[in-house]
Amino acid sequence: MRKPQRLGFIYLSLFAALLLTVMPMPQIVKLARPDWALLVLMYWVLALPQRVGVITAFFTGFIVDVLVGTVLGVNALAFSVVIFVVAQHHLKIRNFAVVQQALLLGLMLALYQLLLFWLSHFLTGVYFRPQYLWPVLTGMLVWPWLFWLLRRYRRQLKIQ
């Protein structure tokens, strides 16, 4: 008989990331808040690409749209595109050191921010400000600790 796969932890970690996404913060800190949901999704796509993919990213992005109050589908589309790129190259990215992963995933976070800006610009007329890229920097700084934490729990719970 097979043991249960304990996939509930994946969804629990995504739920925690969604809570961190909408947690109230001062305005200065809020500008530099990492994209928690996307970072957690990127970890699970790198670790278990057969379990988490573009469909999960789309629904998570849609939930972020609802929670944050943006135009419906903007985050869903941006999450899907970024996770598709990460999923296509997950074998290469996994072989990098964690610092190199942070730099590469920083490019993915920049792609996400630029997709958000581009879609928001055409839908609502928003103009680009350099402050939009602060979450890219903080996401790169948070990645090693997030990777370590989720990897530890994945191995401890034997999630496959």
N, C-alpha and C positions, 0 to 999 in steps of 0.2 A: 504494500500500500504506500501511496505517496503521502508525505507530510504536507500540511498546509503551507502555502507559499508565503504567508504573512505579508500580503500585498497591502494590507491596511496601513502599514507604516508609511508607504509611499504617499498615500492620500492624506495621512495625518501630517506629514511634512509639508505637503502642498497647502493644506489648511493653515498650518502655522505660518507659512510664507505669506499667505493671503492676509492673515491677521497683522503681520508685520508691515504689509503694504498699506493698510488703512489705519494703523495705529496713530493717534494724534501726536504731533510733534511741533516744536517751534518752527516758524517759517524758515529760518536760516538753515536748520538741520534738515527740514523737509526737502529743500532743494537738492541736497546731496544724498538723499535716501537711496540705497541700492535697490535695484529691481529684484526684490527677494523671490517673487514667484518665478521669474525667468531664470534666475540662478539655480534654484532648486530643480526646475525642469531640466536645465542643462546638465546638472549632476546626474539625474536619473536617466536621461537619454545616453549619457556617456557610460553609465554603469550597467543599465539594463535596457538596451534599445529595443528589445523584443517586447517589453512590457509598457514602456512609455514612449509615445511618439507624437506625431503631428496632431492626431485627433485629441489627445490629452491636452496638448498645447493650445489648440483652438478653444476647447471648453474652458480651460484655465484663463485664457486671455479674455474670453467673453465674461467670465465672472469678475475679472479685474475691471472690465469696462463698466459693469453694473455697480461694483463697489466704489470705484473712483468717480464715476459720473461722466465719463467721456462719451463720445459718439459711439454707439454700439457697433462693434466689429473692428474698430481700429486696433486695439490691443490684440484681439483675436487673430487678425491677419498678420500683425507684426510678430507675435509669438510663433505662429505657424511657420512663417518664412525662416526665422532664426533657428527654430528647432529642426526644420528640414535640413538646413545647411549643417548644423551640428550632427544630426543623425547620419548624414551622408559621409561625414568624415570622422565618425566616432572612433574608428580603429586607429587612425593616425593621431588624433588628439589624446587618446588614452596613453600612448607611448611617450608623451612629453612629460617632463618634470612639472611639478605643480606650479612653479613660478612661470614656466613657459605656457602652461595651460591658462594661467591667469591673464597673460598678455594676449593670447589668442582669443580667449573668451571676452576680453576687453574689446577686441575688434567686433565680436558678435554683439556685444552690448551697444557699441557705437552704431552698428547697423540697425539695431532695434530702435535706438533713439532717433536716428535719421529717418527711418520708416515712419515712426510716430509723427515726427515733425512734418514730413512730406504729406502724409495723409491729413494731418490736422490743418496744414496750410491750405490744401485744396478744399477741405470741407468747411473750415471756420475762418480762414484768413489769418492764422497765427504767423508771426514772423520769428525768424531764428534768433536766438540769443545764446551766447557761449555757456550760460548757466545750464542749458539742456544737457551738457556733457559731463556735469559733475557726477551723476549716477554711474557713469562709465568708470571713472576713477575709483569711486568707493566700491563698486562691484568687483573691480580687480583686486582691491585691498582685502575684501571680505572673502574672496574665493578660496584661498588656502585653508582658512579656518572652517568654512562651510564644507569644503571637500573632506577635510579631516573628520569633522563631526558626523556627517552623513555616511561616510565610508565606515567609520567605527560602528555605528548602529546597524548598517547593512550587514557587516560581517558578524556582529554579535547576534543579530536576529536570524542570520543565515537566509537573507532574502535573495532569491534567485529568479 
